[in-house]
Amino acid sequence: MNFLKRAELVNIIVNEIIYVAPVNWSKIVYYTERFRDEKIGLRNKDIARCWLGNEKIPHNNSKGPPLKSSVELFDAIDALFLYSEENVEIWNGFGVAIDKNRKYITQFYYGDTPLLDNKTDDYIERLDALAEMS
């Protein structure tokens, strides 16, 4: 796998996440899953957490999702997944934690799909681990 190409795709994803985040964000954790289903094609689902201001106040999800919906973001993630498939490095989950200085840490997950399978405890554990990374 060409790691420069993969890094370029990840950078596009990070920039798209930042673009759709609230103006005063201080930390973002984003997790998504992709799974190739023989009958329906590419299944996907995502979840995000966002903290606001210097105090890192959690985003109030009752006011809507922390990140605006973005076709460009989904297209970039699909491009990374398809590129990984072509290079036989098939991941099922991708997470990124971004701090206010735009430094980020990524994590790829292989095997299970707790978000797609509605295994709440499992995907919350992944979100918590990502949040602790940054």
N, C-alpha and C positions, 0 to 999 in steps of 0.2 A: 504494500500500500504506500502510495506517495504521501508522506506525512505533511509536506508543504501544502498539498491540495486539501488534505483533511483539516489542517490548521486554518486555511483560508475559509473553508466552509464554516468552521466553528466561529471564526471571527465575524462572519456575516450574521450568524445566528445571534451572537452576543450583541452586536450593534442593533439588530432588529428588536431584541428584547428591551434594550435601553430606550430605543425610539418610542416604544409603546407603553413605557412605564410612566407613572405619575411624575410630574415635574420635580417634586421635592423628595424623590426616593433616596434612601441611603444604603439600602441593601436589597437585593433581589435573589430569590431562589426559584429556579424554574426546573421542572421535571416533565419529561414527555416519554411516551412509549410508542413504538411502532411494531406492528406484527403483520407479516404477510399471511393472509387467509386465502386458501385455495378458492373458496366460493365467492367472497365479497371483495377480494383485493387487499389493499393496504389499510389496516385498521390503525387508528391513532387516538390518543387522548393526552391531555396535558393538564398540569396544575401548577400554580405559582403562589409564592408568598412574597410580600413586599413590606419593607419597613420604611417609615417616612421620617425625615428630618434628622437633626443631630442626635435627638433623643432615641432614635430608632423605635418609633411607635409603630406597632403592627397595623397594617392597612385594615380598615373596617370593611370586611367582605359584604356586609349588609348593604353597602352603597354600590355594589357591583364588583366584578372581578378586579384584581389588582392590576392586570395588564389588559390593554385594549386588544381586541381581536385584530389579527394582521395576516392577510394572505401571504405577504412577503415572508413573514416568520415561518409559517407552515411550509411554504415552498422551499425555504432554505433548509429546514429540518428534513423534509422529504429528500432533498438533493443529497444531504449527508448520508441518510439511510440508504438511498439507492447506490451511492458511491461505495459505501461499505459493503453492500450486497455484491456489487461487481467484483470487489476485491476479497470476497469470502471472509469478511470479518463482520458477521451479522450480529449486531447488538439489538436488544429489545427495549432498553431504557437509556435515556441520556439526561443527565442532570448538570446544571451549571449554577454556581453561586457567584454573584457579582457584587463587589463592594463599591462604595461611593467614589473611589479613585479609578473605577472601571477595571480593576484587576479582577480576574476571574479564575475559577478552578472548575474543571469539568470532570465528570465521572460517567463512564459507560457501564451499563449493566447487561448481563447476558443470561439467557435462560427464561426466567419467569416474567410475568407481566401483571404485577399486583394492581396497578391502576386500571387496566383494561378488565381485569377479573374482579374488580371491586373488593379487593382485600385491603381494607382501610388501614389496619394496623401496619401492614407491610409497607405500603407506600408512604405512610406518615413517618415511619422509621427512616426511609430513604430521604425524605424532605428534611427531617431533623438532622440527619448526618450531614447533608449538604449545607444546612444553615450553620452548623458548627465549624465547617471547613474555612469559611471566610471571616 
